[in-house]
Amino acid sequence: MNDTRCIRVLLVDDHTLFRRGVASVLRAEPGFEVAGEAEDGADAFAKASTVRPDVILMDVRMPKVSGLEATRRILGALPDVKILMLTMSEEEDAVFEAVKSGAQGYLLKTVEPEDLFEALRGVVRGEAPMSSGLAAKLLREFARRAQRSPEPVLPRTKLGPREQEILALVADGKSNRDIATALALAENTVKSHVKSILEKLHLENRVQAAVFVVREDLDLVSPAQPGLGMTNEQ
């Protein structure tokens, strides 16, 4: 996205007062445009299909159609839209389900406006913003479920050396732009590699990729470590 273009945001929350408060805050900040508002998941799907926002701020718990179900439906139809969950819930299960649904980030409604602005900018850049403490909850939930229903570890030979380097940086929270700079690649090249990595790992987004690396304790090729960058894979 061109940095000079406004980020168009669709607000989805069943509490009208909260939704309009967030809209006022966004309208007062340069670089953002409120593309529309929706009061539940069904309304969100209809509005998203019409206004085609860059980012959707989505409440998790809503009547009729929840934010989680709306996220699945919207990303099924509009895979390029970024969805950032904004909720009061710190429940590990809610965070886990949000990430499974394809959300790119998860923020609490107590977030400061400046942090919200940066999260919106970050998710457009390809980052995975998450409120402090929620990442740890997410890891605990993944670990708990892995113990209950273990998934096979994906051999690292499924990924080439360059993909391992990029996945290591994704797990470190780096954006596509940061990775491109670190590896002297074009940003579009990094984007293509990330897409390939997610497909190979059968993951939905960068948050899941980062959690996967930590959970499986993968020994990845990391450009930050001298001497690494080449393996037996060609």
C-alpha positions in Angstrom: 0.0 0.0 0.0 1.2 3.5 -0.8 2.1 5.2 2.5 0.4 8.4 1.5 -3.0 6.7 1.1 -5.5 6.7 3.9 -6.1 3.3 5.6 -9.7 2.5 5.2 -11.2 0.9 8.3 -14.5 -0.9 8.8 -15.7 -0.8 12.4 -17.7 -3.8 13.7 -19.2 -3.8 17.2 -22.7 -4.3 18.6 -22.2 -1.4 21.0 -23.1 1.8 19.1 -21.6 4.2 21.6 -18.2 2.4 21.6 -18.2 2.0 17.8 -18.9 5.7 17.2 -16.3 6.6 19.8 -13.6 4.7 17.9 -14.9 6.3 14.6 -14.4 9.8 16.1 -10.9 8.9 17.2 -9.9 7.6 13.8 -11.4 10.5 11.9 -9.4 12.9 14.1 -6.1 11.1 13.1 -4.5 11.8 9.7 -4.0 8.8 7.5 -7.2 7.0 8.4 -10.7 6.9 6.9 -13.8 5.2 8.4 -15.1 3.2 5.5 -18.2 2.1 7.4 -19.7 0.6 10.5 -21.5 -2.7 11.2 -23.4 -3.9 14.3 -22.9 -7.6 14.0 -21.1 -10.3 12.0 -23.7 -10.6 9.3 -23.8 -6.9 8.8 -19.9 -6.9 8.7 -19.8 -9.4 5.9 -22.3 -7.4 3.8 -20.5 -4.1 4.4 -17.0 -5.5 3.8 -18.1 -6.9 0.4 -19.4 -3.4 -0.5 -16.8 -1.0 0.9 -13.7 -3.2 0.6 -11.8 -1.8 3.6 -8.1 -2.3 4.1 -8.6 -3.3 7.8 -11.6 -4.4 9.8 -11.7 -3.7 13.5 -13.8 -6.7 14.7 -15.4 -7.3 18.0 -15.3 -11.0 19.0 -18.6 -11.5 20.8 -21.7 -10.2 19.0 -25.3 -11.4 18.5 -26.5 -13.2 15.4 -23.1 -13.9 13.8 -20.0 -13.7 16.0 -16.8 -11.9 15.1 -15.1 -15.2 14.8 -17.6 -16.6 12.3 -17.7 -13.2 10.4 -13.9 -13.3 10.2 -14.0 -16.8 8.6 -16.6 -15.7 6.1 -15.0 -12.4 5.2 -11.5 -13.9 4.7 -13.1 -16.7 2.6 -14.5 -14.1 0.2 -11.9 -11.3 0.6 -8.6 -12.9 1.5 -6.6 -9.6 1.2 -8.6 -7.8 3.9 -6.8 -7.5 7.2 -8.8 -8.2 10.4 -7.8 -6.9 13.8 -9.8 -8.2 16.7 -10.7 -5.5 19.3 -12.3 -6.9 22.4 -12.6 -6.9 26.2 -11.7 -10.6 26.5 -8.4 -11.8 27.6 -9.5 -15.4 27.6 -6.9 -17.7 26.1 -9.6 -19.7 24.3 -10.9 -16.5 22.7 -7.4 -15.5 21.5 -6.7 -18.9 20.1 -10.0 -19.1 18.2 -9.5 -15.6 16.8 -6.1 -16.6 15.4 -7.5 -19.9 14.1 -10.2 -17.9 12.3 -7.5 -15.9 10.4 -7.4 -12.7 12.4 -4.0 -10.9 11.9 -4.0 -9.3 15.4 -5.8 -9.1 18.7 -6.1 -6.0 20.8 -8.0 -5.2 24.0 -10.5 -2.4 24.0 -8.5 -0.7 26.7 -5.7 0.0 24.1 -4.5 3.6 23.9 -5.4 5.5 20.7 -1.8 5.9 19.7 -1.3 2.1 20.1 -4.4 1.4 18.0 -3.1 3.7 15.2 0.2 1.9 15.2 -1.5 -1.5 15.2 -3.6 -0.5 12.2 -0.6 0.7 10.3 1.4 -2.4 11.3 -1.2 -4.9 10.2 -1.4 -3.2 6.8 2.4 -3.5 6.6 2.1 -7.2 7.3 2.7 -7.3 11.0 0.7 -9.1 13.6 -0.1 -6.7 16.5 -1.2 -8.1 19.8 -1.8 -6.5 23.1 0.9 -7.0 25.8 0.5 -10.4 27.5 -1.8 -11.9 25.0 1.0 -13.5 23.0 2.0 -15.5 26.1 -1.7 -16.5 26.6 -1.8 -17.7 23.0 1.4 -19.7 23.4 0.0 -21.4 26.5 -3.2 -22.3 24.8 -1.4 -23.7 21.8 0.8 -25.7 24.1 -2.2 -27.0 26.1 -4.0 -28.1 23.0 -0.9 -29.7 21.5 -0.5 -31.8 24.6 -4.1 -32.9 24.4 -4.0 -33.6 20.7 -0.4 -33.6 19.4 0.2 -32.5 15.9 3.1 -34.0 13.9 6.2 -31.7 13.8 6.8 -30.5 10.3 10.3 -31.5 9.2 12.4 -28.4 8.5 13.4 -30.0 5.2 9.9 -28.9 4.0 11.3 -25.4 3.9 14.3 -24.2 1.8 17.1 -22.2 3.4 15.6 -18.8 2.3 12.2 -19.8 3.7 13.8 -20.8 7.0 15.5 -17.4 7.2 12.2 -15.6 6.5 10.2 -17.8 8.9 12.7 -17.0 11.7 12.2 -13.3 11.1 8.4 -13.7 11.0 8.6 -15.5 14.3 10.6 -12.6 15.6 7.7 -10.2 14.8 9.4 -8.6 11.7 7.2 -7.1 9.0 7.7 -7.8 5.3 9.5 -4.5 4.9 11.9 -5.3 7.8 12.6 -8.7 6.4 13.2 -7.3 2.9 15.8 -4.8 4.4 17.5 -7.5 6.5 17.8 -9.9 3.6 18.3 -7.4 0.8 15.2 -8.6 -1.1 12.3 -6.9 -2.7 9.3 -6.6 -0.4 7.1 -8.4 -3.0 9.6 -11.3 -3.0 9.3 -11.5 0.8 5.5 -11.5 0.5 5.6 -14.4 -2.0 7.9 -16.4 0.3 5.7 -15.8 3.3 2.7 -17.0 1.3 4.5 -20.1 0.3 5.6 -20.8 3.9 2.1 -20.5 5.2 0.8 -22.9 2.5 3.5 -25.4 3.3 2.9 -25.2 7.0 -0.9 -25.3 6.5 -1.3 -22.1 8.6 -3.6 -19.1 8.2 -1.4 -16.1 9.0 1.8 -14.8 10.5 0.6 -15.1 14.1 0.1 -18.8 13.7 3.5 -19.1 12.0 5.2 -17.4 14.9 3.4 -19.6 17.4 4.2 -22.7 15.4 7.9 -21.9 15.5 7.9 -21.4 19.2 5.7 -24.4 20.0 7.6 -26.8 17.8 11.0 -25.3 18.9 12.1 -25.4 15.3 15.8 -25.0 14.6 15.6 -22.5 11.8 18.3 -21.0 9.7 18.6 -17.4 11.0 20.3 -14.5 9.2 21.1 -13.1 12.7 23.4 -15.9 13.5 26.9 -15.8 11.8 27.7 -18.8 9.6 24.0 -19.7 9.0 22.1 -19.2 5.8 23.2 -22.4 4.0 22.1 -25.9 4.6 22.3 -29.2 2.7 19.1 -28.2 0.9 19.5 -26.7 -2.5 
